[in-house]
């Protein structure tokens, strides 16, 4: 074999006895940690988030180096082409006001919620995901999966949110202008809140919940051939309840999960009150 490969016996023995350099050992060890973090994130994190996780564990490394190693390993964050707006509001209704005005960073939980509906394709037909997000920590505080876009779906979701969270302080609820959100039933369900509406055809006014719906599809749902409602429900539950709210670090939350970020707020509030 050595003759066929053109390798000398001494060269082969030197290769067998050659020790891996400390630099190579460290690189291999870092790559193993990168793979662990990447897999733990359900193969969603890119170089910025993986770098944050490595540094949190005591590793000194640059984002550029992490990106280089990821390219060598053939892994990357999930990505889809960004949506581009083609229309702008031209006839702003006098009755539907944009109270939020793209102020997406409230100083406490339960100050601003936003909500929207998105579709999920299954082999058995479309199902519709309705989520309510608390903008303070970008946490999904309530969600409903339904086989229709009826008003009852959004009412069920907002009632879940109201049951789980405090609405004693002033609260803005922001939505688009969909028929569900201008209905009498919706206004009755949110009568103790301040209703805020996006400009017509301008999704940036509700960018946070729009971004989440893109995220769950890009990072998770698009990987599967979803069979039916039950399959879709189990996937949505797994992503939101066992990953997004509890594990996935978010740049808005100083690279903590939404749950951790809210708990930090509670601890700081308790110390301030003491």
Legacy VTK file of the C-alpha trace (Angstrom):
# vtk DataFile Version 3.0
C-alpha trace
ASCII
DATASET POLYDATA
POINTS 274 float
0.000 0.000 0.000
2.841 2.374 0.859
4.388 1.701 -2.560
1.089 2.355 -4.330
0.617 5.622 -2.409
4.222 6.677 -2.874
4.828 6.989 0.871
8.056 5.950 2.586
8.035 3.648 5.623
9.825 6.244 7.725
7.344 8.927 6.679
4.433 6.688 7.603
5.938 5.883 11.040
6.545 9.607 11.632
2.904 10.290 10.798
1.725 7.645 13.292
3.881 9.079 16.071
3.139 12.717 15.326
1.321 14.475 18.188
-1.522 16.907 17.621
-0.326 20.455 18.352
-1.894 22.377 21.273
-3.370 24.835 18.753
-5.032 22.025 16.825
-6.279 20.428 20.048
-7.873 23.698 21.172
-9.459 24.223 17.766
-10.957 20.730 17.828
-12.253 21.273 21.363
-13.856 24.597 20.398
-15.474 22.998 17.353
-17.004 20.329 19.580
-18.469 23.031 21.823
-19.758 24.925 18.787
-21.501 21.764 17.587
-23.053 21.193 21.034
-24.387 24.758 21.223
-25.619 24.585 17.622
-27.462 21.310 18.239
-28.893 22.558 21.547
-30.327 25.548 19.661
-32.090 23.111 17.332
-29.444 24.050 14.739
-30.623 27.675 14.641
-27.865 29.805 16.190
-25.387 31.641 14.011
-21.915 32.929 14.917
-23.058 35.899 17.089
-25.177 33.806 19.479
-22.722 30.893 19.577
-19.926 33.353 20.394
-22.002 34.726 23.287
-22.588 31.204 24.618
-18.894 30.296 24.338
-17.830 33.466 26.150
-20.407 32.839 28.876
-18.739 29.460 29.497
-15.320 31.134 29.855
-13.990 30.746 26.311
-12.069 33.689 24.825
-12.885 33.777 21.131
-13.949 36.253 18.463
-17.152 36.102 16.450
-15.058 36.065 13.271
-13.236 32.913 14.423
-16.504 31.202 15.340
-17.877 32.050 11.896
-14.747 30.620 10.268
-15.001 27.377 12.249
-18.702 27.060 11.408
-17.942 27.392 7.699
-15.293 24.690 8.013
-17.846 22.490 9.792
-20.491 23.175 7.148
-23.075 24.581 9.568
-24.918 27.919 9.638
-27.991 29.653 11.018
-31.350 29.021 9.360
-32.097 31.727 6.790
-34.830 32.829 4.434
-35.088 35.778 2.062
-36.408 38.831 3.962
-39.852 40.175 3.168
-39.896 43.450 1.207
-42.757 45.908 1.573
-44.486 46.868 -1.662
-47.335 49.013 -0.340
-47.720 51.897 2.097
-50.714 53.275 3.933
-52.582 55.794 1.839
-55.898 56.132 3.705
-55.394 56.086 7.465
-58.711 55.570 9.189
-59.702 58.207 11.721
-61.009 55.510 14.040
-57.947 53.234 14.132
-54.944 54.961 15.674
-51.361 53.776 15.885
-50.765 54.414 19.590
-47.636 52.243 19.746
-45.926 54.122 16.894
-43.100 51.530 16.655
-41.988 52.064 20.265
-41.027 48.429 20.772
-39.073 48.666 24.047
-41.378 49.141 27.050
-39.743 49.465 30.477
-41.794 46.741 32.162
-43.729 43.554 31.378
-47.448 43.891 30.626
-47.064 47.398 29.233
-47.342 46.478 25.540
-48.665 43.306 23.953
-48.862 42.652 20.239
-50.674 39.927 18.356
-51.132 38.554 14.862
-52.176 35.467 12.892
-50.007 33.460 10.517
-50.767 30.401 8.402
-49.033 27.021 8.559
-49.292 24.622 5.639
-50.025 20.958 6.355
-50.778 18.045 4.045
-54.319 18.161 5.423
-54.820 21.863 4.698
-53.858 25.184 6.304
-53.954 25.788 10.046
-53.597 29.201 11.653
-51.338 30.237 14.524
-52.394 33.214 16.642
-49.851 34.481 19.194
-49.758 37.232 21.799
-46.291 38.610 22.588
-45.260 40.748 25.553
-42.812 43.218 24.042
-40.736 43.684 27.207
-38.965 40.334 26.835
-40.398 39.332 23.434
-42.096 36.453 25.236
-45.028 34.551 23.735
-47.518 34.705 26.600
-50.416 32.979 24.804
-51.002 31.132 21.545
-53.765 29.213 19.806
-53.661 26.933 16.782
-56.913 26.663 14.841
-58.190 25.359 11.524
-59.834 28.698 10.707
-59.251 32.432 11.112
-62.536 33.137 12.856
-62.867 35.853 15.490
-63.302 33.162 18.151
-59.647 32.167 17.686
-58.230 35.596 18.570
-60.710 35.942 21.442
-59.551 32.595 22.855
-55.907 33.666 22.613
-56.346 37.073 24.249
-58.397 35.478 27.040
-55.526 33.058 27.681
-53.142 36.012 27.923
-55.445 37.881 30.313
-55.749 34.791 32.523
-51.974 34.352 32.747
-50.817 37.945 33.141
-51.657 41.021 35.170
-53.606 43.733 33.365
-53.970 46.073 36.335
-51.565 48.694 34.958
-52.022 50.582 31.666
-51.643 48.160 28.756
-51.456 48.720 24.987
-52.573 45.876 22.708
-51.260 46.349 19.149
-52.610 44.550 16.080
-52.964 44.944 12.352
-56.267 45.924 10.756
-57.541 42.414 10.135
-61.287 41.929 10.397
-60.839 39.903 13.601
-59.213 42.862 15.365
-61.788 45.479 14.412
-64.733 43.285 15.399
-67.038 44.136 18.297
-66.062 40.877 20.022
-62.377 41.876 19.983
-63.090 45.360 21.280
-65.177 43.911 24.075
-62.432 41.428 25.022
-59.838 44.235 25.110
-61.988 47.030 26.524
-59.690 47.535 29.537
-56.682 47.908 27.221
-55.646 50.659 24.813
-56.098 49.429 21.256
-53.380 50.326 18.762
-53.477 49.510 15.039
-50.839 49.310 12.314
-51.005 51.522 9.272
-52.717 49.824 6.349
-50.355 47.513 4.424
-47.358 48.426 6.598
-46.190 45.400 8.642
-43.245 47.232 10.230
-45.708 48.703 12.740
-46.150 45.157 14.084
-42.606 44.036 13.322
-41.932 42.089 16.521
-44.751 39.568 16.191
-44.231 39.429 12.410
-40.584 38.632 13.099
-41.509 35.854 15.525
-43.828 34.219 13.025
-41.060 34.300 10.427
-38.667 32.916 13.039
-40.733 29.895 14.026
-41.120 28.960 10.362
-37.482 29.552 9.456
-35.927 27.921 12.500
-38.354 25.065 12.988
-41.539 24.459 10.976
-39.966 24.661 7.514
-37.842 21.619 8.320
-40.841 19.315 8.469
-43.463 17.955 6.142
-46.356 18.671 8.465
-49.080 16.058 8.232
-52.084 17.601 9.958
-53.327 19.785 12.812
-52.042 17.479 15.560
-48.573 17.335 14.011
-48.504 21.127 13.635
-49.675 21.606 17.229
-46.933 19.371 18.654
-44.262 21.229 16.644
-45.526 24.676 17.699
-45.743 23.568 21.333
-42.196 22.191 21.279
-40.734 25.349 19.746
-42.523 27.932 21.901
-42.748 26.168 25.256
-39.500 24.181 25.355
-37.196 26.398 23.300
-38.176 29.957 22.370
-39.513 31.172 25.740
-37.240 29.112 27.942
-33.923 28.412 26.174
-33.348 30.504 23.056
-31.177 33.544 23.794
-32.335 36.841 22.305
-30.196 39.872 21.496
-32.999 42.145 22.774
-32.800 40.358 26.142
-29.031 40.854 26.505
-28.589 37.306 25.241
-30.885 35.751 27.812
-34.052 33.807 27.120
-37.363 35.691 27.497
-38.071 33.765 30.709
-34.669 34.674 32.182
-35.056 38.317 31.184
-38.434 38.613 32.921
-37.103 36.864 36.044
-34.234 39.356 36.138
-36.766 42.210 36.024
-38.656 40.638 38.934
-35.479 40.274 41.025
-34.437 43.875 40.383
-37.956 45.121 41.195
-37.979 43.145 44.446
-34.600 44.594 45.466
-35.771 48.104 44.667
-38.893 47.633 46.739
-36.991 46.172 49.716
LINES 1 275
274 0 1 2 3 4 5 6 7 8 9 10 11 12 13 14 15 16 17 18 19 20 21 22 23 24 25 26 27 28 29 30 31 32 33 34 35 36 37 38 39 40 41 42 43 44 45 46 47 48 49 50 51 52 53 54 55 56 57 58 59 60 61 62 63 64 65 66 67 68 69 70 71 72 73 74 75 76 77 78 79 80 81 82 83 84 85 86 87 88 89 90 91 92 93 94 95 96 97 98 99 100 101 102 103 104 105 106 107 108 109 110 111 112 113 114 115 116 117 118 119 120 121 122 123 124 125 126 127 128 129 130 131 132 133 134 135 136 137 138 139 140 141 142 143 144 145 146 147 148 149 150 151 152 153 154 155 156 157 158 159 160 161 162 163 164 165 166 167 168 169 170 171 172 173 174 175 176 177 178 179 180 181 182 183 184 185 186 187 188 189 190 191 192 193 194 195 196 197 198 199 200 201 202 203 204 205 206 207 208 209 210 211 212 213 214 215 216 217 218 219 220 221 222 223 224 225 226 227 228 229 230 231 232 233 234 235 236 237 238 239 240 241 242 243 244 245 246 247 248 249 250 251 252 253 254 255 256 257 258 259 260 261 262 263 264 265 266 267 268 269 270 271 272 273
